Amino acid sequence: MKKNSAKNKQFKKFSPPVTVAVVGAGAVGKEMVRILEERKFPYKELRVLARSQRVLEIEGKSYQVLETKPESFQGVDIALFAGTEGEKGAAVTFGKQAAEKGTVVIDNGSDFRMDPMVPLVIPEINAKDLIWHHGIIANPNCTTAVLLMAVAPLHKKFGIKKIIVSTYQAVSGAGAKGVEDLRAQSQEFLAQGRVKDCGIFPAPISFNVLANNWKIEKDGYSNEELKVIHETKKILGDNKVQVIPTTVRVPVFNAHAESIYIETKKKVSLKEARKALEKFPGVLVVDEQSPLNGKNCPMPQEASGRDEVLVGRIRKDLKNPKALLLWAVGDNLRKGAALNAVQIAEQLIN
């Protein structure tokens, strides 16, 4: 799968400061700009591109948004694509053209994730795969990112054979319109006891739970579930690990939560598992031993706005000595999307 022989190594290093473009001005695009500024990313020029020109206000600062055209990438070192997916996705339209101009494209959409010539990267887990990129690097699905931040340190320590995961996914994963729809539907339901307009959702999302929020593909799996299966194998570099997901949309504004069950090759020591998670960069263990803000369980309201994936409820299977259960929560707009893309960009210049 990986094209990492010496003749195929195309890793391009940059000397800061660099010229950066953010393509997309929606929820993820705004978060990309916000994180670039927060982390003091060493850019000399930041171009914000979208379908149409306008002025974007982020944290009290104004950014001139320009229309995305092939020539927009002239002189751009790194382009962060916020991730419109499908045939008309920005990365499909402009990504290869940008790469041909010498720009390294980091795409948050799903269009290139399973391309064998494109590394799919979570820097804390498989930054080494960046060395064989050919101008395009893929960001994982937000659900996959939260899951793997929690299980990768355990896979490294114990070797994982099976992952069973049920997700509780926030509406911000459906974009700004998802957040607007949840707010409007909640007000409508409280006022009238029912919801007439479901917006972008197949059924009311307010005070409800949707397991049919994604297109159902062959064998009854949603396309979101198939992403988790295939992306997990590629990022871990292990096609033998079995992944059994059920993805669900819940009426939470931001931050995905996941109930995770793993079966391992070696016997699992609870103490060693907890230690592996505590030492892993980007993970914060939150339980009775290490509460966050007086809380002892990861929650979306605590994870929202944070860079770390919060992991708690760590416990052994009562009968299987090679099994472990845990609960993980992560900000889907940050580590699940924008932050991970910026971290990849940081790897390119360090």
Secondary structure per residue as TSV (DSSP state, phi and psi in degrees):
chain	resnum	aa	ss	phi	psi
A	1	M	-	360.0	-40.2
A	2	K	-	-92.9	132.6
A	3	K	-	-96.8	77.6
A	4	N	-	-121.1	25.7
A	5	S	S	-72.9	162.8
A	6	A	G	-56.4	-40.0
A	7	K	G	-69.5	-19.0
A	8	N	G	-96.5	-2.4
A	9	K	-	-71.8	114.3
A	10	Q	-	-117.4	17.4
A	11	F	-	-57.9	125.1
A	12	K	-	-107.9	124.1
A	13	K	-	-99.9	147.2
A	14	F	-	-121.0	145.2
A	15	S	-	-101.3	118.7
A	16	P	S	-68.4	154.8
A	17	P	S	-79.4	158.6
A	18	V	E	-126.5	165.1
A	19	T	E	-96.4	125.3
A	20	V	E	-120.3	141.0
A	21	A	E	-119.5	138.7
A	22	V	E	-111.6	121.8
A	23	V	E	-105.4	108.5
A	24	G	-	121.5	134.1
A	25	A	-	-122.8	25.3
A	26	G	S	-89.3	-153.9
A	27	A	H	-59.3	-45.7
A	28	V	H	-73.7	-41.3
A	29	G	H	-59.6	-44.3
A	30	K	H	-61.5	-40.9
A	31	E	H	-66.7	-34.3
A	32	M	H	-61.9	-46.2
A	33	V	H	-62.8	-45.3
A	34	R	H	-58.4	-43.4
A	35	I	H	-73.2	-37.4
A	36	L	H	-56.2	-41.8
A	37	E	H	-72.2	-43.6
A	38	E	H	-58.2	-43.0
A	39	R	T	-89.4	5.2
A	40	K	T	51.8	49.6
A	41	F	-	-59.8	133.1
A	42	P	-	-77.2	72.9
A	43	Y	E	-103.1	148.7
A	44	K	E	-97.9	-22.5
A	45	E	E	-148.3	136.5
A	46	L	E	-121.7	116.9
A	47	R	E	-105.4	127.8
A	48	V	E	-105.9	121.4
A	49	L	E	-119.3	147.5
A	50	A	E	-157.6	-169.8
A	51	R	S	-70.2	-29.1
A	52	S	S	-142.6	157.5
A	53	Q	-	-76.0	142.6
A	54	R	E	-173.0	179.1
A	55	V	E	-108.4	131.2
A	56	L	E	-110.8	128.8
A	57	E	E	-102.8	121.9
A	58	I	E	-135.1	118.9
A	59	E	T	51.3	42.2
A	60	G	T	79.1	3.6
A	61	K	E	-113.0	140.0
A	62	S	E	-97.2	135.6
A	63	Y	E	-124.6	130.3
A	64	Q	E	-80.7	115.3
A	65	V	E	-88.3	129.1
A	66	L	E	-108.0	155.1
A	67	E	E	-69.4	136.4
A	68	T	-	-76.0	121.8
A	69	K	-	-137.4	160.4
A	70	P	G	-53.9	-38.7
A	71	E	G	-73.0	-10.7
A	72	S	G	-64.2	-19.5
A	73	F	G	-96.7	2.8
A	74	Q	T	-62.5	122.6
A	75	G	T	83.3	1.0
A	76	V	-	-84.9	128.4
A	77	D	S	-81.8	-48.0
A	78	I	E	-132.5	131.6
A	79	A	E	-119.3	124.0
A	80	L	E	-99.0	112.0
A	81	F	E	-92.5	123.2
A	82	A	-	-68.8	-23.0
A	83	G	-	113.8	40.2
A	84	T	-	-69.5	124.6
A	85	E	-	-101.7	164.9
A	86	G	S	105.1	-175.6
A	87	E	T	-63.2	-29.2
A	88	K	T	-100.9	17.0
A	89	G	-	-61.4	145.6
A	90	A	H	-59.3	-38.2
A	91	A	I	-69.0	-33.5
A	92	V	I	-67.8	-40.1
A	93	T	I	-73.7	-41.4
A	94	F	I	-119.1	-13.9
A	95	G	I	-59.9	-51.2
A	96	K	H	-67.5	-35.4
A	97	Q	H	-63.8	-41.0
A	98	A	H	-64.6	-43.1
A	99	A	H	-63.0	-35.8
A	100	E	H	-66.1	-23.3
A	101	K	T	-86.6	1.8
A	102	G	T	97.6	2.4
A	103	T	-	-81.4	136.7
A	104	V	E	-89.9	120.6
A	105	V	E	-95.4	127.3
A	106	I	E	-113.4	110.1
A	107	D	E	-106.8	126.3
A	108	N	-	-87.3	-6.8
A	109	G	S	-81.7	178.7
A	110	S	S	-95.0	-0.8
A	111	D	S	-63.2	-31.7
A	112	F	S	-114.9	0.1
A	113	R	T	-58.3	-40.4
A	114	M	T	-98.9	9.6
A	115	D	-	-68.8	123.3
A	116	P	T	-63.7	-16.1
A	117	M	T	-93.5	1.6
A	118	V	S	-119.0	118.5
A	119	P	-	-68.7	140.4
A	120	L	B	-111.2	114.5
A	121	V	-	-128.1	133.2
A	122	I	-	-115.6	110.3
A	123	P	H	-52.7	-36.9
A	124	E	H	-66.9	-19.7
A	125	I	H	-105.7	-50.3
A	126	N	H	-139.9	46.7
A	127	A	G	-58.3	-26.8
A	128	K	G	-59.6	-24.5
A	129	D	G	-69.8	-14.5
A	130	L	G	-63.7	-23.3
A	131	I	G	-66.7	-19.4
A	132	W	G	-108.0	20.9
A	133	H	-	-71.4	154.0
A	134	H	S	-120.8	34.4
A	135	G	S	108.8	-16.5
A	136	I	E	-129.3	131.6
A	137	I	E	-126.2	137.7
A	138	A	E	-104.2	141.9
A	139	N	-	-92.7	142.0
A	140	P	-	-75.5	166.8
A	141	N	-	-58.8	146.3
A	142	C	H	-59.7	-37.8
A	143	T	H	-65.5	-42.4
A	144	T	H	-62.2	-41.6
A	145	A	H	-61.4	-46.4
A	146	V	H	-63.3	-44.9
A	147	L	H	-58.7	-50.2
A	148	L	H	-74.0	-27.5
A	149	M	H	-62.1	-31.2
A	150	A	H	-83.4	-34.1
A	151	V	H	-100.1	-21.2
A	152	A	H	-58.7	-45.0
A	153	P	H	-64.2	-28.9
A	154	L	H	-77.3	-34.9
A	155	H	H	-63.0	-41.5
A	156	K	H	-65.8	-36.6
A	157	K	H	-83.2	-43.0
A	158	F	H	-116.1	-17.9
A	159	G	-	74.9	113.9
A	160	I	E	-99.1	130.7
A	161	K	E	-96.2	-37.1
A	162	K	E	-143.2	140.2
A	163	I	E	-126.3	123.9
A	164	I	E	-113.4	120.2
A	165	V	E	-133.4	133.8
A	166	S	E	-115.6	131.5
A	167	T	E	-106.8	154.6
A	168	Y	E	-128.9	86.6
A	169	Q	B	-96.2	131.1
A	170	A	-	-70.6	156.1
A	171	V	G	-71.1	-19.9
A	172	S	G	-64.4	-18.9
A	173	G	G	-65.7	-18.4
A	174	A	G	-94.9	7.3
A	175	G	-	96.0	179.5
A	176	A	H	-59.6	-32.6
A	177	K	H	-65.7	-33.4
A	178	G	H	-63.3	-40.6
A	179	V	H	-65.8	-43.9
A	180	E	H	-60.8	-43.0
A	181	D	H	-66.3	-39.9
A	182	L	H	-64.2	-42.4
A	183	R	H	-63.7	-46.0
A	184	A	H	-67.5	-41.7
A	185	Q	H	-67.7	-35.4
A	186	S	H	-64.0	-43.2
A	187	Q	H	-65.1	-41.4
A	188	E	H	-65.4	-42.5
A	189	F	H	-66.5	-42.0
A	190	L	H	-67.1	-31.2
A	191	A	H	-83.9	-35.9
A	192	Q	H	-121.8	-9.3
A	193	G	S	80.4	4.0
A	194	R	S	-158.6	166.5
A	195	V	-	-121.5	125.2
A	196	K	S	-89.9	-42.6
A	197	D	-	-107.1	113.1
A	198	C	-	-83.8	-4.8
A	199	G	T	62.8	-129.2
A	200	I	T	-83.3	-5.8
A	201	F	S	-94.0	152.2
A	202	P	S	-74.4	-13.8
A	203	A	S	-155.5	168.1
A	204	P	-	-55.4	135.3
A	205	I	-	-97.5	-24.8
A	206	S	T	-68.0	130.9
A	207	F	T	53.6	36.2
A	208	N	-	-147.4	169.2
A	209	V	-	-134.0	131.2
A	210	L	B	-119.1	116.9
A	211	A	S	-98.0	3.2
A	212	N	-	-119.1	32.9
A	213	N	S	-81.4	-6.8
A	214	W	S	-124.5	161.1
A	215	K	-	-63.5	131.5
A	216	I	B	-86.0	124.6
A	217	E	-	-100.9	-161.5
A	218	K	G	-63.8	152.5
A	219	D	G	64.4	12.7
A	220	G	G	84.4	2.2
A	221	Y	-	-85.7	143.2
A	222	S	B	-77.2	159.1
A	223	N	H	-63.7	-27.4
A	224	E	H	-66.6	-41.7
A	225	E	H	-66.1	-39.0
A	226	L	H	-66.2	-35.4
A	227	K	H	-59.4	-47.0
A	228	V	H	-60.1	-42.3
A	229	I	H	-62.0	-55.2
A	230	H	H	-73.2	-38.4
A	231	E	H	-67.9	-36.8
A	232	T	H	-59.9	-46.0
A	233	K	H	-62.8	-41.9
A	234	K	H	-69.2	-44.6
A	235	I	H	-68.2	-42.2
A	236	L	H	-74.8	-15.2
A	237	G	T	67.1	34.2
A	238	D	-	-141.1	102.3
A	239	N	T	-78.4	-8.9
A	240	K	T	-87.2	-19.8
A	241	V	-	-65.8	131.9
A	242	Q	E	-91.3	129.6
A	243	V	E	-121.9	122.9
A	244	I	E	-124.6	94.5
A	245	P	E	-103.5	151.8
A	246	T	E	-130.9	114.9
A	247	T	-	-99.5	136.1
A	248	V	-	-138.2	137.4
A	249	R	B	-96.5	132.5
A	250	V	-	-124.1	159.3
A	251	P	S	-79.4	63.7
A	252	V	-	-121.8	137.0
A	253	F	S	-68.4	-46.6
A	254	N	S	-149.3	148.2
A	255	A	-	90.6	121.0
A	256	H	E	-86.3	141.9
A	257	A	E	-117.2	149.7
A	258	E	E	-143.0	132.3
A	259	S	E	-95.9	120.4
A	260	I	E	-123.6	132.3
A	261	Y	E	-122.6	127.7
A	262	I	E	-125.5	144.5
A	263	E	E	-112.8	133.1
A	264	T	E	-114.2	165.1
A	265	K	S	-78.3	-34.1
A	266	K	S	-106.8	161.5
A	267	K	-	-62.8	139.3
A	268	V	-	-97.5	122.4
A	269	S	-	-93.4	124.9
A	270	L	H	-59.7	-39.6
A	271	K	H	-64.6	-44.4
A	272	E	H	-67.9	-38.3
A	273	A	H	-62.6	-46.0
A	274	R	H	-63.5	-39.8
A	275	K	H	-64.2	-41.1
A	276	A	H	-62.6	-40.2
A	277	L	H	-68.5	-41.7
A	278	E	H	-62.6	-34.3
A	279	K	H	-83.6	-15.0
A	280	F	S	-77.1	127.3
A	281	P	T	-63.2	134.9
A	282	G	T	91.1	-0.2
A	283	V	E	-116.2	137.3
A	284	L	E	-125.1	117.2
A	285	V	E	-78.4	127.0
A	286	V	-	-126.7	105.5
A	287	D	S	-153.2	-163.8
A	288	E	T	-61.6	-28.6
A	289	Q	T	-82.0	-24.0
A	290	S	S	-143.2	72.3
A	291	P	-	-69.3	154.0
A	292	L	B	-110.7	119.1
A	293	N	T	52.0	38.9
A	294	G	T	82.2	-3.2
A	295	K	B	-96.1	153.4
A	296	N	-	-122.5	21.1
A	297	C	S	-147.9	134.1
A	298	P	-	-60.6	134.6
A	299	M	-	-138.5	149.7
A	300	P	H	-54.5	-39.9
A	301	Q	H	-65.1	-27.0
A	302	E	H	-84.5	-33.0
A	303	A	H	-79.9	-28.5
A	304	S	T	-61.4	126.2
A	305	G	T	89.6	-4.0
A	306	R	-	-100.5	152.0
A	307	D	S	-80.5	-31.9
A	308	E	S	-77.6	152.7
A	309	V	E	-90.2	126.0
A	310	L	E	-89.3	131.9
A	311	V	E	-126.7	132.5
A	312	G	E	-154.8	-165.1
A	313	R	E	50.6	37.7
A	314	I	E	-77.2	122.4
A	315	R	E	-155.2	155.9
A	316	K	E	-83.5	151.1
A	317	D	-	-66.2	133.8
A	318	L	S	-67.9	-19.1
A	319	K	S	-121.1	-25.8
A	320	N	-	-101.8	112.2
A	321	P	T	-71.3	-7.6
A	322	K	T	-113.7	39.5
A	323	A	E	-144.3	149.2
A	324	L	E	-144.1	147.1
A	325	L	E	-121.1	144.5
A	326	L	E	-155.5	167.4
A	327	W	E	-127.9	125.3
A	328	A	E	-125.8	142.1
A	329	V	E	-137.0	132.2
A	330	G	E	-145.7	150.4
A	331	D	-	-70.9	111.0
A	332	N	T	-68.7	-22.8
A	333	L	T	-83.9	-21.8
A	334	R	I	-98.9	-87.7
A	335	K	I	-62.9	-29.7
A	336	G	I	-75.8	-6.6
A	337	A	I	-156.6	-85.7
A	338	A	I	-64.8	-47.4
A	339	L	H	-61.5	-44.6
A	340	N	H	-60.3	-40.0
A	341	A	H	-63.9	-42.8
A	342	V	H	-66.0	-38.0
A	343	Q	H	-63.4	-37.2
A	344	I	H	-62.7	-44.0
A	345	A	H	-60.8	-39.2
A	346	E	H	-62.8	-37.8
A	347	Q	H	-62.1	-34.5
A	348	L	H	-69.4	-26.0
A	349	I	H	-104.6	-10.4
A	350	N	-	-86.0	360.0
